[in-house]
Amino acid sequence: MSQMPMMTPGMKPHRGTMILVLGICGIVLCFVCGIVAFILGGKDLKEMDAGTMDPTGRGMTKAGRICGLIGAILGILVIGINLLLLVVGVGAAAVSGGGAP
């Protein structure tokens, strides 16, 4: 059986799994999860660089942060496209008379 690497005493445990799950949820479900994953991932990577957080979760933290960024960008694009379509639809309805008799 392989043993997991031991965390140095006094270090905070990494949150790589949670950040990765939030990042994936940001892509699939809700872009707000992606924003949270991006922010938490950045904070955790800084703490890992400073030596106050367990660095064994660095890969998952980076992957979750990237997924979070992708989810946030996709969510913002979708909202922007929907707003654009709404403005175009309202403008087209106003030009055509709005269907009033």
N, C-alpha and C positions, 0 to 999 in steps of 0.2 A: 504494500500500500504506500502511495506517495503521501508525504506530509505537506500541509500547506505552510507557506512561510510564516514565521511568527512576526507579529507586530511589535515594534519597539515600545517598551513601557513609556507612558507619558505622552504618547501620540494619540491624536483623535483617530477613530476608525474612518476609513474612506467610505464615501457614499456613491461609489461608481455604479452599482447596480440600480439604485434609485434614480440616478441621473440618466442612465441609459434608458430605463423604462419611461421616464418622463419625456425624453427626447423622441422615442418611438411614438408615444401617445401624441406628441406634438405634430408629428407627420400624419398620423392616422385619424386622430379624434379631434383635437382642439389645439389651435396654435398657441394658446395661453400656456399650455404645458411645455411647449417648445421654448417659450420665452423664459419660463422658470428654469428649465434644464440648462439653457445657455448661461443664465446668470449664476446659478449654483455651481455649474461646471467651472466657470472662470474663477470663482472664489476658491473652490477646492483645489484647482491646479496651482493657484498662488500659495495656498497653505502647504501643498506638497513640496513646492519649490523652496519654501521657507523651512521645511523640515518639521512642521508641527502636525502634519497629517500623514497617515500611512500611505506610502507611495505605491503599494501593490495594486491599487485600483486605478492607476493612471490611464491605462488603455481604455477601460470602460468609461471613465470620466470624459476622456477626449472624444470617444465615439458618441456618447450621449450629448455632449455639447455641440458637436457637428450636426447630429440629428435634430437637436433643438433649434439650431440656426436655420436648417432647411425647413423645418415645420413652421417656424415663425415667418420666414420669407414667403412660403407658399400661402399661409393664412392671410398675410397682408396683401398679396397679389389677388387672392380670391375676393377679399373685401373690396379692393380697388376696382376690380372688373365689375363686381355687382353694383357698386355705386355708379360707375360709368354707364352701365346698361340702364340703371334707373333714371339717370339724367337724360339719356338719349330717348328712353321710352316716354318720359314726361314731356320732353320737348316735342316729340313726334305727335303725341296726343294733343298738345296745345296748338300745334300748327294745323292739324287736321280738324280742329273744332271740338275735340274731345268727345265725339259721338253724340253731341247734343242735337236735338231735332231742329 
